[in-house]
Amino acid sequence: MSRFKPLDASAPVTLFHDGHCPFCRVEVNWLAKHRHCDRVELVDIQSEDFNAAHENREFEAMMGLLHVKDHQGNWYIGMEASRALYAVLGYRRLVWLSCLPGLRGALDMGYRWFARRRVRLGQWWEKRASKSS
């Protein structure tokens, strides 16, 4: 598999996100206002209407890492999902840079670290934000 595979993602893509995650909600709000929002379908996996089995996925796996499915049916998971999403939004140069050796590994590792801690970090972030309001 090519390290630049996320650049091949074809729009529209479906972004499966956790609607309970504060960080995800911020990102989804930004995406909904983006000039290329028509290239992204947003699916909240916490919604009562969502069933991971309909996507041949496990809910727990989708909660653990970001999932994006492109128009061709290709799946991108974790940092690859972020790269594919940003590629279809027009940030191809940044995605290309994020695929370079060294930087790719560091970003992938940072994403995994964040993904494991996002719920606790989100709770901390919300508490901090409410204190400063």
C-alpha atoms as an extended CHARMM CRD file, in Angstrom:
* protein
*
       133  EXT
         1         1  MET       CA              0.0000000000        0.0000000000        0.0000000000  PROA      1               0.0000000000
         2         2  SER       CA              1.3140000000        3.4280000000       -0.9320000000  PROA      2               0.0000000000
         3         3  ARG       CA              2.0030000000        5.8300000000        1.9030000000  PROA      3               0.0000000000
         4         4  PHE       CA              0.1690000000        8.4450000000       -0.2160000000  PROA      4               0.0000000000
         5         5  LYS       CA             -3.0460000000        6.3620000000       -0.4890000000  PROA      5               0.0000000000
         6         6  PRO       CA             -5.1810000000        8.9640000000        1.3730000000  PROA      6               0.0000000000
         7         7  LEU       CA             -4.5780000000       11.3490000000       -1.5410000000  PROA      7               0.0000000000
         8         8  ASP       CA             -6.5780000000        8.9040000000       -3.6910000000  PROA      8               0.0000000000
         9         9  ALA       CA             -9.7300000000        9.2380000000       -1.5520000000  PROA      9               0.0000000000
        10        10  SER       CA            -12.6710000000       10.1260000000       -3.7620000000  PROA      10              0.0000000000
        11        11  ALA       CA            -15.4060000000       12.5210000000       -2.7130000000  PROA      11              0.0000000000
        12        12  PRO       CA            -17.8730000000       12.4340000000       -1.2880000000  PROA      12              0.0000000000
        13        13  VAL       CA            -16.5760000000       10.7270000000        1.8400000000  PROA      13              0.0000000000
        14        14  THR       CA            -18.5380000000        9.6190000000        4.8680000000  PROA      14              0.0000000000
        15        15  LEU       CA            -17.0390000000       10.6270000000        8.1950000000  PROA      15              0.0000000000
        16        16  PHE       CA            -18.1530000000        8.4310000000       11.0970000000  PROA      16              0.0000000000
        17        17  HSD       CA            -17.7360000000       10.4600000000       14.2760000000  PROA      17              0.0000000000
        18        18  ASP       CA            -18.5660000000       10.2290000000       17.9760000000  PROA      18              0.0000000000
        19        19  GLY       CA            -21.2360000000       12.8420000000       18.6410000000  PROA      19              0.0000000000
        20        20  HSD       CA            -20.5270000000       12.6640000000       22.3760000000  PROA      20              0.0000000000
        21        21  CYS       CA            -16.8610000000       13.6410000000       21.9860000000  PROA      21              0.0000000000
        22        22  PRO       CA            -16.2580000000       17.3780000000       22.5600000000  PROA      22              0.0000000000
        23        23  PHE       CA            -13.3530000000       17.4620000000       20.0970000000  PROA      23              0.0000000000
        24        24  CYS       CA            -15.3950000000       15.6450000000       17.4550000000  PROA      24              0.0000000000
        25        25  ARG       CA            -18.2600000000       18.1050000000       17.8900000000  PROA      25              0.0000000000
        26        26  VAL       CA            -15.9210000000       21.0560000000       17.3020000000  PROA      26              0.0000000000
        27        27  GLU       CA            -14.5250000000       19.4090000000       14.1710000000  PROA      27              0.0000000000
        28        28  VAL       CA            -17.9940000000       18.5000000000       12.8720000000  PROA      28              0.0000000000
        29        29  ASN       CA            -19.2200000000       22.0750000000       13.3990000000  PROA      29              0.0000000000
        30        30  TRP       CA            -16.2320000000       23.3480000000       11.4150000000  PROA      30              0.0000000000
        31        31  LEU       CA            -16.8330000000       20.7780000000        8.6630000000  PROA      31              0.0000000000
        32        32  ALA       CA            -20.5170000000       21.7090000000        8.4060000000  PROA      32              0.0000000000
        33        33  LYS       CA            -19.4900000000       25.3020000000        7.5970000000  PROA      33              0.0000000000
        34        34  HSD       CA            -16.5630000000       24.4190000000        5.3320000000  PROA      34              0.0000000000
        35        35  ARG       CA            -16.7420000000       25.6610000000        1.7390000000  PROA      35              0.0000000000
        36        36  HSD       CA            -16.4730000000       22.0330000000        0.5770000000  PROA      36              0.0000000000
        37        37  CYS       CA            -18.9660000000       20.6040000000        3.0880000000  PROA      37              0.0000000000
        38        38  ASP       CA            -20.7720000000       18.9560000000        0.1590000000  PROA      38              0.0000000000
        39        39  ARG       CA            -17.8100000000       16.5670000000       -0.1140000000  PROA      39              0.0000000000
        40        40  VAL       CA            -18.4120000000       15.1290000000        3.3700000000  PROA      40              0.0000000000
        41        41  GLU       CA            -21.3590000000       13.2460000000        4.8150000000  PROA      41              0.0000000000
        42        42  LEU       CA            -21.3560000000       13.2790000000        8.6040000000  PROA      42              0.0000000000
        43        43  VAL       CA            -22.5940000000       10.2280000000       10.5110000000  PROA      43              0.0000000000
        44        44  ASP       CA            -22.8160000000       10.2680000000       14.3030000000  PROA      44              0.0000000000
        45        45  ILE       CA            -22.0760000000        6.7350000000       15.4790000000  PROA      45              0.0000000000
        46        46  GLN       CA            -23.7090000000        7.5570000000       18.8310000000  PROA      46              0.0000000000
        47        47  SER       CA            -27.0420000000        8.1780000000       17.0900000000  PROA      47              0.0000000000
        48        48  GLU       CA            -29.8200000000        5.6800000000       17.7890000000  PROA      48              0.0000000000
        49        49  ASP       CA            -30.1960000000        5.2890000000       14.0120000000  PROA      49              0.0000000000
        50        50  PHE       CA            -26.6110000000        4.1110000000       13.5120000000  PROA      50              0.0000000000
        51        51  ASN       CA            -25.7640000000        0.4150000000       13.3110000000  PROA      51              0.0000000000
        52        52  ALA       CA            -22.0930000000       -0.4310000000       12.7730000000  PROA      52              0.0000000000
        53        53  ALA       CA            -23.0290000000       -3.8720000000       11.4380000000  PROA      53              0.0000000000
        54        54  HSD       CA            -24.6690000000       -2.1940000000        8.4160000000  PROA      54              0.0000000000
        55        55  GLU       CA            -21.1730000000       -0.9460000000        7.5460000000  PROA      55              0.0000000000
        56        56  ASN       CA            -19.5830000000       -4.3410000000        8.3140000000  PROA      56              0.0000000000
        57        57  ARG       CA            -17.7920000000       -2.7410000000       11.2620000000  PROA      57              0.0000000000
        58        58  GLU       CA            -17.7530000000       -3.1510000000       15.0190000000  PROA      58              0.0000000000
        59        59  PHE       CA            -18.9970000000       -0.2510000000       17.1040000000  PROA      59              0.0000000000
        60        60  GLU       CA            -16.1140000000       -0.5360000000       19.5970000000  PROA      60              0.0000000000
        61        61  ALA       CA            -13.5460000000       -0.3090000000       16.7920000000  PROA      61              0.0000000000
        62        62  MET       CA            -15.2840000000        2.7580000000       15.3730000000  PROA      62              0.0000000000
        63        63  MET       CA            -15.2910000000        4.3640000000       18.8210000000  PROA      63              0.0000000000
        64        64  GLY       CA            -11.5600000000        3.7460000000       19.1550000000  PROA      64              0.0000000000
        65        65  LEU       CA            -10.3790000000        5.3010000000       15.8950000000  PROA      65              0.0000000000
        66        66  LEU       CA            -11.7900000000        7.7120000000       13.3370000000  PROA      66              0.0000000000
        67        67  HSD       CA            -13.3310000000        6.0060000000       10.2810000000  PROA      67              0.0000000000
        68        68  VAL       CA            -13.8570000000        7.4820000000        6.8050000000  PROA      68              0.0000000000
        69        69  LYS       CA            -15.3430000000        5.6750000000        3.8100000000  PROA      69              0.0000000000
        70        70  ASP       CA            -14.8630000000        7.2240000000        0.3860000000  PROA      70              0.0000000000
        71        71  HSD       CA            -17.1190000000        7.2090000000       -2.6690000000  PROA      71              0.0000000000
        72        72  GLN       CA            -15.3850000000        4.0890000000       -4.0150000000  PROA      72              0.0000000000
        73        73  GLY       CA            -16.0420000000        2.1790000000       -0.7710000000  PROA      73              0.0000000000
        74        74  ASN       CA            -12.4420000000        2.3970000000        0.4670000000  PROA      74              0.0000000000
        75        75  TRP       CA            -12.0190000000        2.6350000000        4.2340000000  PROA      75              0.0000000000
        76        76  TYR       CA             -9.4950000000        4.8850000000        5.9510000000  PROA      76              0.0000000000
        77        77  ILE       CA             -8.9660000000        4.4220000000        9.6740000000  PROA      77              0.0000000000
        78        78  GLY       CA             -7.1760000000        6.4880000000       12.3090000000  PROA      78              0.0000000000
        79        79  MET       CA             -4.7650000000        9.1050000000       11.0400000000  PROA      79              0.0000000000
        80        80  GLU       CA             -5.3450000000        7.7790000000        7.5120000000  PROA      80              0.0000000000
        81        81  ALA       CA             -8.9960000000        8.8260000000        7.9320000000  PROA      81              0.0000000000
        82        82  SER       CA             -7.9270000000       12.3580000000        8.8300000000  PROA      82              0.0000000000
        83        83  ARG       CA             -5.6060000000       12.4490000000        5.8350000000  PROA      83              0.0000000000
        84        84  ALA       CA             -8.3080000000       11.2250000000        3.4400000000  PROA      84              0.0000000000
        85        85  LEU       CA            -10.8150000000       13.7150000000        4.8470000000  PROA      85              0.0000000000
        86        86  TYR       CA             -8.4480000000       16.6600000000        4.4700000000  PROA      86              0.0000000000
        87        87  ALA       CA             -7.4060000000       15.5210000000        0.9870000000  PROA      87              0.0000000000
        88        88  VAL       CA            -11.0070000000       15.6970000000       -0.2740000000  PROA      88              0.0000000000
        89        89  LEU       CA            -11.4380000000       19.0760000000        1.4320000000  PROA      89              0.0000000000
        90        90  GLY       CA             -8.6120000000       20.4770000000       -0.6840000000  PROA      90              0.0000000000
        91        91  TYR       CA             -5.6640000000       20.3490000000        1.7370000000  PROA      91              0.0000000000
        92        92  ARG       CA             -3.7030000000       17.9610000000       -0.4690000000  PROA      92              0.0000000000
        93        93  ARG       CA             -0.3000000000       19.6110000000        0.0810000000  PROA      93              0.0000000000
        94        94  LEU       CA             -0.6270000000       19.3010000000        3.8460000000  PROA      94              0.0000000000
        95        95  VAL       CA             -1.7330000000       15.6830000000        3.4820000000  PROA      95              0.0000000000
        96        96  TRP       CA              1.2240000000       14.9780000000        1.1990000000  PROA      96              0.0000000000
        97        97  LEU       CA              3.5930000000       16.4810000000        3.7860000000  PROA      97              0.0000000000
        98        98  SER       CA              1.9820000000       14.4180000000        6.5420000000  PROA      98              0.0000000000
        99        99  CYS       CA              2.7920000000       11.2650000000        4.5390000000  PROA      99              0.0000000000
       100       100  LEU       CA              6.5330000000       11.8780000000        4.4220000000  PROA      100             0.0000000000
       101       101  PRO       CA              8.7690000000        9.4770000000        6.3550000000  PROA      101             0.0000000000
       102       102  GLY       CA              9.4590000000       10.6180000000        9.8980000000  PROA      102             0.0000000000
       103       103  LEU       CA              6.6110000000       13.0930000000        9.9780000000  PROA      103             0.0000000000
       104       104  ARG       CA              4.1440000000       10.3400000000        9.0830000000  PROA      104             0.0000000000
       105       105  GLY       CA              5.2670000000        8.1400000000       11.9510000000  PROA      105             0.0000000000
       106       106  ALA       CA              5.2190000000       10.9920000000       14.4600000000  PROA      106             0.0000000000
       107       107  LEU       CA              1.7100000000       12.0890000000       13.4140000000  PROA      107             0.0000000000
       108       108  ASP       CA              0.4200000000        8.5040000000       13.4750000000  PROA      108             0.0000000000
       109       109  MET       CA              1.8400000000        7.9990000000       16.9600000000  PROA      109             0.0000000000
       110       110  GLY       CA              0.4060000000       11.3080000000       18.1540000000  PROA      110             0.0000000000
       111       111  TYR       CA             -3.0090000000       10.3980000000       16.7590000000  PROA      111             0.0000000000
       112       112  ARG       CA             -3.0070000000        7.0090000000       18.5320000000  PROA      112             0.0000000000
       113       113  TRP       CA             -1.9960000000        8.6980000000       21.8000000000  PROA      113             0.0000000000
       114       114  PHE       CA             -4.7920000000       11.2540000000       21.4550000000  PROA      114             0.0000000000
       115       115  ALA       CA             -7.4260000000        8.6920000000       20.3590000000  PROA      115             0.0000000000
       116       116  ARG       CA             -6.8330000000        6.5730000000       23.4810000000  PROA      116             0.0000000000
       117       117  ARG       CA             -7.2510000000        9.6180000000       25.7400000000  PROA      117             0.0000000000
       118       118  ARG       CA             -9.8060000000       11.7300000000       23.8800000000  PROA      118             0.0000000000
       119       119  VAL       CA            -12.6950000000       11.0990000000       26.2730000000  PROA      119             0.0000000000
       120       120  ARG       CA            -10.7250000000       12.1120000000       29.3780000000  PROA      120             0.0000000000
       121       121  LEU       CA             -9.0920000000       15.0140000000       27.5560000000  PROA      121             0.0000000000
       122       122  GLY       CA            -12.5050000000       16.1410000000       26.3020000000  PROA      122             0.0000000000
       123       123  GLN       CA            -13.9630000000       16.1050000000       29.8030000000  PROA      123             0.0000000000
       124       124  TRP       CA            -11.0070000000       18.1110000000       31.1030000000  PROA      124             0.0000000000
       125       125  TRP       CA            -11.2930000000       20.5550000000       28.1920000000  PROA      125             0.0000000000
       126       126  GLU       CA            -15.0220000000       21.1040000000       28.7410000000  PROA      126             0.0000000000
       127       127  LYS       CA            -14.5230000000       21.7170000000       32.4950000000  PROA      127             0.0000000000
       128       128  ARG       CA            -11.7320000000       24.1750000000       31.7890000000  PROA      128             0.0000000000
       129       129  ALA       CA            -13.8080000000       25.9680000000       29.1330000000  PROA      129             0.0000000000
       130       130  SER       CA            -16.8000000000       26.2800000000       31.4760000000  PROA      130             0.0000000000
       131       131  LYS       CA            -14.6250000000       27.8080000000       34.2250000000  PROA      131             0.0000000000
       132       132  SER       CA            -13.2900000000       30.4920000000       31.9160000000  PROA      132             0.0000000000
       133       133  SER       CA            -16.7490000000       31.4690000000       30.6290000000  PROA      133             0.0000000000
